[in-house]
Amino acid sequence: MTSFRPLVVILFATAGLTAAIAQEAPQVTRGELMEEIGKSTQVLGKMVKGEQAYEAETAVEALTTIIDDIGEFTALFPEGSETGHETRALPAIWEKKSEFEQHAQDLQDAAMKAREVAPAGKEAFAPAFQEMGKVCGACHEDFRAKKS
Amino acid sequence: MKRAFLALLVVALAAAGILWWLSAPQILTARDIPGHAPDVDNGRVLFNAGGCASCHAAAGASDDARLVLSGGQLLPTPLGAISVPNISPDPTHGIGNWSMLDFANALTEGVSPEGKHYVPAFPWTSYRGMTLTDVIDLKAFLDTLPRSDRANDAGGLPFPLSFRRPIGLWKRFLLPDLPAAPAGADATVQRGHYLTVALGHCGECHTPRNFVFAPEMSRWLAGGPSPDGDGQVPNITPSPDGIGEWSASDIAYLLESGFTPEFDSVGGEMGSVVKNWAQVPAADREAVAAYLKAIPALP
């Protein structure tokens, strides 16, 4: 039963987000999606680093969250949402939209690859996770502002 | 009246002469270059630790594209944007014609082969801490890289900022010495000190600057406003306001993967820094981590 708890939490969180999308400003929604991607990455990273025991099932769940969230992400940057709500979006997102969207696609592809190899164990998963990290950094390098 | 004017003129000319003399580039001579068989593999480590590709490769380059040092990125500085030069081994457009002495003077003295001061957007202010044998190894590695025939952008900073001579006064009177290794540092911490201070040039962004743009060494690596004017650069000293909660392996892992202990993926210039450090030997990342645990904890 315990092993299902993260799944239940994620299901509720996803349901909550879906309900929220209707009413929230896009800056807030996309920020929450990125937070959730970050939390899932943390679940994965702690297992890769050995801070938590590796469980393939948990990894697949976290990766599914990332794949779903990043799929919704790039639609949340309409004109007029460049500033406000403490967004850390840089103008480059609108100036180089196709490059930005490619980074999101790269993350989805990298997470799908990682999800394919996750059941094979930590040794197979670790390099795929490292590739995901590169994709995260590549986008944050040009499209996310520093903390102010 | 005429005599007073003449006296004033003499004083002014003398002052100008003294300023001219004080601001003159200080350079190495051929005799300073040690005899040393170049070690290309060490040069590759230094290239990555030094982060040459972050500015001299094309913007956003990754993997093998980072080895084409064609220049062309625009660096925002407080004085205006600076176009990064081509430092590929192309003899015409790059630095293929430079002697070892030219290269050493550029890196450790901040002086071009034409005898002009470099603006400290080029971090010779940190590379001046490099050993000359490492300078030789780095050049040997750069010489193996692909040539680029991209011509450098004309122009640069507008007059009077294009006049570089005052940088000589800044070097002589305002630029502090680089910090020494912590007292009692073991070999790992000393290696980490060298990599952090001289190669990684971490202090260029992570140490705040005063009103004359000189680093405040009493605030070494304690963070502050970003030099490009947007946002804050984090404190990376081992204090509660810095990264005191991080283990040494957390720091080394960030340099390898870009992930903080909370698994945020670092961005901005640090994204490029991670691309560099992911390529250096693990022992060197661990040395940097050991050094960052050994420096004074600042709020």
Interface residues (C-beta under 8 A of the other chain):
Chain A: G38 T41 Q42 L44 G45 K46 K49 Q130 G133 K134 C136 G137 A138 C139 H140 E141 D142 F143 R144 A145 K146 K147 S148
Chain B: A59 G60 S62 S226 D230 G231 Q232 V233 P234 Y253 S257 G258 F259 E262 F263 D264 S265 V266 G267 G268 E269 G271 S272 V274 K275
